[in-house]
């Protein structure tokens, strides 16, 4: 009988062990993938967002007709909610139709069908929130509160989209005011992604107003938005009825953990509490020492450049400046190789990036030839100073520097900028001395002040000579890297970020022509963008580009499979988690749960012992 008691006791202990194992396994399966972030997403509406934090949240929940091919160097648009890119009919005279066939197996997260009515609702809303909703040539309605990105949906202040028509349950036709090549690019842009429309897909409260942070965002994407707790976390779960087959080991639950303090967030990464996110420089050694913590560097489409004023600075100075700048010192010595060389407006990784022989690189001999050649024009103080100078190509650099530091340099300019640019001024100043140019730094100011008083004010533009600039695209088309900086608006004034006072008729005509390619990959359009880049940098020279940013993908490979992150290596630095494989960490089972299970097992044991004794 004693043996029987032992068997009962061992069986009960095994039962308790299995129960603990089951609870542990279940908890592990549900453990979330944790992404560390410093900032709250300020928007939850696809048509209202215009910042990376909001896009990283909305992009998990909502989808567009196309999405970027994140594993392609060109990041071209590929079908998402559409079955294929649209069919094009028409011409510049009669206008264009762009007809799209939709997937017929998609639902919103609440089970509502995705169909042509949902697409029409979305694009009617975009029209309403930008240049007005038109029907039969008449303006029906226009919102007083516009999308922040509304200017992107126009060419020369004329709406790209005329109207949207339903041709069948899963067929929609867009009538366009311009050739569809550029419109097709916008179909992968965040502001064209779909959220659940008003009831009956009518023009209701959602249509005419933006979602707030406490409103429910419902899309068709691979993740549902479960909860957003401001200053704490954004919680997602996989949408189990998603129309695409997921990889084995897909992310089932995910949290964007909002930790504004850099030290706290870095320690959480080192302690394995956050599975994706970089540490600050103070913890680089600890990060590198842990074999499970991995950093992958990828090019980003964010570029930086030295701005030069077209009115206040002769073209020879602007051209020579690009050849006098020491790019190697900036990238290798100052940045430790963690930046990319760039000499052109269209960055590496973007469609129509173009390299050519005459683009600026450090060549002091050529820079000095350009400067000395200005004496031939005999116009203005700069040319007079060069003509009066005894400097020649054969003079040592020390001679050129001595002239720059004298009371009569070849040219004397200012550097205007915002706080934090001291090191950029120091290098620019030292480099330009080698071609006889002196630069003084105006007091640096807060970013907001610089933006209002200089960059966005035409009178302030006229006070600039040298300044520092940066730019990143809203969508994957080179026009977005060029026109806002160097083009003109519909009233003939400078485009939104054209602080150079650049107004070149040839360039303006070429920029306008890029919008009218029927096919966005038309070879004619590629050649046009190559010519634009050469005209800008070699001939007009309003700027010279100094580097392209490199982004860091930092994660814990104990939990994230490094072979599944190719989508994350895109140059937009977009988060696309669908193909990422995640192994949840083993959970720590709370002591109370273990105690409860053991107590139950002990109770069962006692009951069986007493029962068996009575039977005896």
CORWO-V44781 format. One record per pair of residues at least 24 apart in sequence whose C-alpha atoms are under 6 Angstrom apart, sorted by sequence separation. I is the first residue (numbers start at 1). GAP is how many residues later the second one is. D is the distance in Angstrom with one decimal. If there is no record, write none. Layout:
BEGIN
i = (I & I)
gap = (GAP & GAP)
d = (D & D)
END
This chain:
BEGIN
i = (195 & 233 & 386 & 559 & 233 & 385 & 414 & 419 & 232 & 410 & 411 & 412 & 413 & 414 & 415 & 416 & 418 & 419 & 231 & 409 & 410 & 412 & 414 & 415 & 417 & 418 & 419 & 409 & 418 & 382 & 404 & 418 & 401 & 404 & 401 & 403 & 404 & 400 & 404 & 400 & 401 & 326 & 400 & 323 & 325 & 397 & 322 & 323 & 324 & 461 & 323 & 323 & 324 & 324 & 120 & 323 & 455 & 301 & 320 & 116 & 320 & 417 & 414 & 415 & 416 & 415 & 116 & 115 & 116 & 316 & 115 & 116 & 316 & 116 & 368 & 102 & 101 & 101 & 100 & 100 & 99 & 99 & 98 & 98 & 97 & 97 & 96 & 96 & 125 & 48 & 325 & 109 & 108 & 109 & 108 & 66 & 67 & 65 & 66 & 64 & 64 & 63 & 64 & 62 & 63 & 62 & 346 & 106 & 47 & 46 & 309 & 62 & 308 & 61 & 62 & 63 & 308 & 62 & 307 & 61 & 307 & 306 & 307 & 61 & 306 & 60 & 61 & 305 & 304 & 45 & 304 & 303 & 303 & 302 & 302 & 301 & 352 & 310 & 309 & 310 & 343 & 342 & 342 & 341 & 342 & 340 & 340 & 339 & 339 & 34 & 36 & 38 & 32 & 33 & 34 & 35 & 36 & 37 & 38 & 32 & 35 & 38 & 319 & 322 & 318 & 308 & 308 & 307 & 306 & 36 & 306 & 35 & 305 & 34 & 35 & 305 & 34 & 35 & 36 & 305 & 304 & 304 & 303 & 302 & 302 & 300 & 300 & 299 & 300 & 298 & 298 & 297 & 297 & 296 & 296 & 295 & 295 & 294 & 294 & 293 & 293 & 292 & 292 & 292 & 301 & 298 & 300 & 301 & 299 & 300 & 73 & 74 & 278 & 74 & 277 & 276 & 277 & 276 & 275 & 275 & 189 & 250 & 251 & 249 & 157 & 249 & 156 & 181 & 179 & 181 & 179 & 180 & 181 & 179 & 181 & 71 & 70 & 70 & 56 & 31 & 28 & 28 & 28 & 16 & 16 & 16 & 12 & 9)
gap = (24 & 24 & 24 & 24 & 25 & 25 & 25 & 25 & 26 & 26 & 26 & 26 & 26 & 26 & 26 & 26 & 26 & 26 & 27 & 27 & 27 & 27 & 27 & 27 & 27 & 27 & 27 & 28 & 28 & 29 & 29 & 29 & 32 & 32 & 33 & 33 & 33 & 34 & 34 & 35 & 35 & 36 & 36 & 37 & 37 & 37 & 38 & 38 & 38 & 38 & 39 & 40 & 40 & 43 & 44 & 44 & 44 & 46 & 47 & 50 & 50 & 50 & 51 & 51 & 51 & 52 & 53 & 54 & 54 & 54 & 55 & 55 & 55 & 56 & 67 & 68 & 69 & 70 & 71 & 72 & 73 & 74 & 75 & 76 & 77 & 78 & 79 & 80 & 82 & 99 & 106 & 109 & 111 & 111 & 112 & 121 & 121 & 122 & 122 & 124 & 129 & 130 & 130 & 131 & 131 & 132 & 132 & 137 & 144 & 145 & 156 & 157 & 157 & 158 & 158 & 158 & 158 & 159 & 159 & 160 & 160 & 161 & 161 & 162 & 162 & 163 & 163 & 164 & 165 & 166 & 166 & 167 & 168 & 169 & 170 & 171 & 174 & 190 & 191 & 191 & 202 & 204 & 205 & 206 & 206 & 207 & 208 & 210 & 211 & 220 & 220 & 220 & 221 & 221 & 221 & 221 & 221 & 221 & 221 & 222 & 222 & 222 & 222 & 222 & 223 & 234 & 235 & 236 & 237 & 238 & 238 & 239 & 239 & 240 & 240 & 240 & 241 & 241 & 241 & 241 & 242 & 243 & 245 & 246 & 247 & 249 & 250 & 251 & 251 & 252 & 253 & 254 & 255 & 256 & 257 & 258 & 259 & 260 & 261 & 262 & 263 & 264 & 265 & 266 & 270 & 271 & 271 & 271 & 272 & 272 & 276 & 276 & 276 & 277 & 277 & 278 & 278 & 279 & 280 & 281 & 286 & 331 & 331 & 332 & 333 & 333 & 334 & 336 & 337 & 337 & 338 & 338 & 338 & 339 & 339 & 496 & 497 & 500 & 519 & 553 & 556 & 558 & 559 & 581 & 582 & 585 & 589 & 596)
d = (4.6 & 4.6 & 5.8 & 4.7 & 5.4 & 5.3 & 5.2 & 5.2 & 5.1 & 5.4 & 4.9 & 4.8 & 4.9 & 4.8 & 4.7 & 5.4 & 4.8 & 5.4 & 6.0 & 5.9 & 5.7 & 5.9 & 5.6 & 5.9 & 5.4 & 4.6 & 5.8 & 6.0 & 5.4 & 5.8 & 5.2 & 5.3 & 4.8 & 4.3 & 5.3 & 5.6 & 5.0 & 5.4 & 5.0 & 5.9 & 5.9 & 5.7 & 5.0 & 5.3 & 5.8 & 5.7 & 5.3 & 5.2 & 5.5 & 5.3 & 4.6 & 5.2 & 5.4 & 5.9 & 5.9 & 5.3 & 5.6 & 5.9 & 4.4 & 5.9 & 5.8 & 6.0 & 6.0 & 4.9 & 5.3 & 5.4 & 5.5 & 5.9 & 5.1 & 5.7 & 5.3 & 5.8 & 5.9 & 5.6 & 5.9 & 5.0 & 5.9 & 4.6 & 5.8 & 5.4 & 5.8 & 4.2 & 5.7 & 5.1 & 5.7 & 4.8 & 5.9 & 5.3 & 5.8 & 5.6 & 5.5 & 6.0 & 5.3 & 5.9 & 4.5 & 5.5 & 4.5 & 5.8 & 4.8 & 6.0 & 4.1 & 4.9 & 5.9 & 5.9 & 5.7 & 5.7 & 6.0 & 5.9 & 4.6 & 5.1 & 4.9 & 4.4 & 5.3 & 5.2 & 5.5 & 5.7 & 4.9 & 4.9 & 5.7 & 4.5 & 5.0 & 5.8 & 5.7 & 5.2 & 4.8 & 5.6 & 5.7 & 5.3 & 5.6 & 5.3 & 4.2 & 5.5 & 5.4 & 5.7 & 4.4 & 6.0 & 5.9 & 5.7 & 4.8 & 5.8 & 4.9 & 5.9 & 4.9 & 5.0 & 5.8 & 5.5 & 4.9 & 5.4 & 5.5 & 5.9 & 6.0 & 5.4 & 4.6 & 4.5 & 4.9 & 4.8 & 5.1 & 5.0 & 5.0 & 4.8 & 5.9 & 4.2 & 5.7 & 5.4 & 5.8 & 5.3 & 5.5 & 4.7 & 5.5 & 5.9 & 5.6 & 6.0 & 5.6 & 5.1 & 6.0 & 4.1 & 5.3 & 4.8 & 5.3 & 5.1 & 6.0 & 5.6 & 4.5 & 5.9 & 5.6 & 5.4 & 5.3 & 4.5 & 5.7 & 5.6 & 5.3 & 5.7 & 4.8 & 5.8 & 5.0 & 5.5 & 4.3 & 5.6 & 5.5 & 5.8 & 4.6 & 5.5 & 5.3 & 5.7 & 5.6 & 6.0 & 4.5 & 6.0 & 5.5 & 6.0 & 5.6 & 5.7 & 5.0 & 5.3 & 5.1 & 5.9 & 5.9 & 4.2 & 5.6 & 5.3 & 5.7 & 4.9 & 5.7 & 5.0 & 5.6 & 5.8 & 4.7 & 5.6 & 4.9 & 4.9 & 6.0 & 5.5 & 4.6 & 5.0 & 4.0 & 5.6 & 5.1 & 5.2 & 5.9 & 5.7 & 5.8 & 5.4 & 5.7 & 6.0 & 5.8 & 5.7 & 5.4 & 5.9)
END
